[in-house]
Amino acid sequence: MGLGVVGGGVADALLQNPSPVSERVGRAVNLRRVLVRDTSRSRDVEVPPGLLTTDAGEILDDPEIDIVVEVMGGSDPAADYFRRALESGKHLVTANKEVMAKNGVDLLELAQANGVTLRFEASVGGGIPIVGCLMNELAANDIYHIRSIINGTTNFILTRMALQKAPFAEALAEAKGLGYAESDPTNDVEGIDAAYKLTVLATLAYGRRFRPEHVYRQGISALEPQDFRYAEEFGFAIKSLAIADIQDGEVQLRVYPALVPAENMLGNVNGVYNAVEVHGSLTGRVLFHGMGAGRGPTTSAVLGDLVATARLMSRETSLAGPRHFKEQAAVRSIGSVFTRYYIRLIVADQAGVLAQIARALGDEGISIASVLQKDTDLESQSAEIVIMTHPAQESFVQRALLSIGNLEPVRRIGNMLRIEE
Ligand SMILES: NC(=O)c1ccc[n+]([C@@H]2O[C@H](COP(=O)([O-])OP(=O)(O)OC[C@H]3O[C@@H](n4cnc5c(N)ncnc54)[C@H](OP(=O)(O)O)[C@@H]3O)[C@@H](O)[C@H]2O)c1
């Protein structure tokens, strides 16, 4: 289902003679039907016209079809097609993070109830094999945290802003020009796509039900070129991180731009690359790094799932692979995050301002690690103050920022970013 960027790669592999999938499975895997919206559209992959259909029923109701590969995207009508496929005893392979984030556990249970498999390696990290590793190879670990860069578009924009000190709008226009950002980039730049992927990863890591609404989310559009300059002066890069961690049995999920030490592995993931760092109780830290999108990497993940499914079908083993998800874990609010903070303020260039700001922070028990005063603008008589705090709890920092915003000499809070070390 779907013959776009990913579907084209999958169809191409299946139509080669001999197909690499058939060779690896050890018996023929044939492409029987391809669902599209418009059969007359010209395409970059040659598919015999007789295979194309706009009627999902020709796939879902065909008893000869064993495995459905869904690479259309979106939750409607995909989620409905998932249910119909699983209920009619078809195995499913998908790249769809949205459906897996919103309905993943229910669909996995439906697959199990129907004795079929549902695989979704391509839904997170493109060609990086993180889904299967969390489910299998890392299954013996308690996962202390996952820290990841899982949206290539955002990482490309942030890399451009850092290298060229370019404004957000300019870096976004470049990403669109290169085909890395869609015409409506909201899902990427507002962290929605990353929140879907983090929901999938957290569900697997903690064996619990999570939903995208559990993820605290902050986009990257408010970042300004000077944030990158100051971060660099302090020895940090700015990255949009998707983080899951657990404390006293409570999970915290968040997607936001954060300062990462420049020498840290995640601080060096640039352009459209993705990376996922998993901290396991037995493994310690493990880092996955690679291409998070594009035809080749995503096709690799889909075909890997297809080969695994077809191989299992050839054996007389139970296909469902029981996996139990407990009810949802308690989810901690963003206010409970404990870290250091970068705060940039635009203030009137007058004596005593810093003392007032320090007092507002001190009133909430927050101490300052270092301060920079920059860019005095003679005309508007304003200056920029950059503060790096010592570790503090976020709810106290938010309260202090409210007081600071109300101080007479403070013209604007430029940005507040967390520091993830
Ligand atoms: N592109 C990537 O690098 C990448 C990476 C990881 C995961 N993914 C995921 O993979 C999936 C597919 O992405 P893509 O980039 O390949 O998308 P795409 O290029 O936009 O292709 C979507 C395909 O699905 C078909 N389609 C869409 N809605 C349909 C409907 N309601 N009924 C029938 N056919 C429909 C389209 O048909 P027409 O051709 O007739 O319009 C098109 O062939 C998404 O879930 C995406 O999140 C993509």
PDBQT file of the ligand as one rigid body, heavy atoms in Angstrom, charges set to zero:
ROOT
HETATM    1  N1  LIG A 501      10.268   9.113   2.964  1.00  0.00    +0.000 N 
HETATM    2  C1  LIG A 501      11.046   8.704   3.953  1.00  0.00    +0.000 C 
HETATM    3  O1  LIG A 501      12.259   8.920   3.936  1.00  0.00    +0.000 OA
HETATM    4  C2  LIG A 501      10.451   7.959   5.122  1.00  0.00    +0.000 A 
HETATM    5  C3  LIG A 501      11.304   7.566   6.184  1.00  0.00    +0.000 A 
HETATM    6  C4  LIG A 501      10.774   6.838   7.243  1.00  0.00    +0.000 A 
HETATM    7  C5  LIG A 501       9.419   6.549   7.266  1.00  0.00    +0.000 A 
HETATM    8  N2  LIG A 501       8.620   6.997   6.250  1.00  0.00    +0.000 N 
HETATM    9  C6  LIG A 501       7.202   6.684   6.326  1.00  0.00    +0.000 C 
HETATM   10  O2  LIG A 501       6.845   5.892   5.203  1.00  0.00    +0.000 OA
HETATM   11  C7  LIG A 501       5.520   6.174   4.807  1.00  0.00    +0.000 C 
HETATM   12  C8  LIG A 501       5.507   6.567   3.331  1.00  0.00    +0.000 C 
HETATM   13  O3  LIG A 501       6.323   7.713   3.151  1.00  0.00    +0.000 OA
HETATM   14  P1  LIG A 501       6.712   8.211   1.676  1.00  0.00    +0.000 P 
HETATM   15  O4  LIG A 501       7.728   9.292   1.874  1.00  0.00    +0.000 OA
HETATM   16  O5  LIG A 501       7.050   7.055   0.817  1.00  0.00    +0.000 OA
HETATM   17  O6  LIG A 501       5.338   8.872   1.207  1.00  0.00    +0.000 OA
HETATM   18  P2  LIG A 501       4.961   9.410  -0.269  1.00  0.00    +0.000 P 
HETATM   19  O7  LIG A 501       6.169   9.540  -1.111  1.00  0.00    +0.000 OA
HETATM   20  O8  LIG A 501       4.093  10.601  -0.058  1.00  0.00    +0.000 OA
HETATM   21  O9  LIG A 501       4.070   8.228  -0.872  1.00  0.00    +0.000 OA
HETATM   22  C9  LIG A 501       2.817   7.880  -0.395  1.00  0.00    +0.000 C 
HETATM   23  C10 LIG A 501       2.212   6.841  -1.316  1.00  0.00    +0.000 C 
HETATM   24  O10 LIG A 501       1.007   6.374  -0.731  1.00  0.00    +0.000 OA
HETATM   25  C11 LIG A 501      -0.068   6.518  -1.639  1.00  0.00    +0.000 C 
HETATM   26  N3  LIG A 501      -1.226   6.925  -0.843  1.00  0.00    +0.000 N 
HETATM   27  C12 LIG A 501      -1.303   7.886   0.089  1.00  0.00    +0.000 A 
HETATM   28  N4  LIG A 501      -2.530   7.943   0.630  1.00  0.00    +0.000 NA
HETATM   29  C13 LIG A 501      -3.257   6.991   0.010  1.00  0.00    +0.000 A 
HETATM   30  C14 LIG A 501      -4.601   6.550   0.115  1.00  0.00    +0.000 A 
HETATM   31  N5  LIG A 501      -5.454   7.110   0.982  1.00  0.00    +0.000 N 
HETATM   32  N6  LIG A 501      -5.005   5.533  -0.675  1.00  0.00    +0.000 NA
HETATM   33  C15 LIG A 501      -4.153   4.957  -1.555  1.00  0.00    +0.000 A 
HETATM   34  N7  LIG A 501      -2.868   5.313  -1.698  1.00  0.00    +0.000 NA
HETATM   35  C16 LIG A 501      -2.436   6.322  -0.930  1.00  0.00    +0.000 A 
HETATM   36  C17 LIG A 501       0.342   7.598  -2.627  1.00  0.00    +0.000 C 
HETATM   37  O11 LIG A 501      -0.342   7.363  -3.856  1.00  0.00    +0.000 OA
HETATM   38  P3  LIG A 501      -0.097   8.289  -5.179  1.00  0.00    +0.000 P 
HETATM   39  O12 LIG A 501       1.298   7.981  -5.595  1.00  0.00    +0.000 OA
HETATM   40  O13 LIG A 501      -1.105   7.846  -6.142  1.00  0.00    +0.000 OA
HETATM   41  O14 LIG A 501      -0.269   9.709  -4.692  1.00  0.00    +0.000 OA
HETATM   42  C18 LIG A 501       1.859   7.359  -2.708  1.00  0.00    +0.000 C 
HETATM   43  O15 LIG A 501       2.159   6.389  -3.667  1.00  0.00    +0.000 OA
HETATM   44  C19 LIG A 501       5.021   7.241   5.788  1.00  0.00    +0.000 C 
HETATM   45  O16 LIG A 501       4.382   6.629   6.871  1.00  0.00    +0.000 OA
HETATM   46  C20 LIG A 501       6.311   7.889   6.244  1.00  0.00    +0.000 C 
HETATM   47  O17 LIG A 501       6.183   8.505   7.522  1.00  0.00    +0.000 OA
HETATM   48  C21 LIG A 501       9.104   7.670   5.185  1.00  0.00    +0.000 A 
ENDROOT
TORSDOF 0
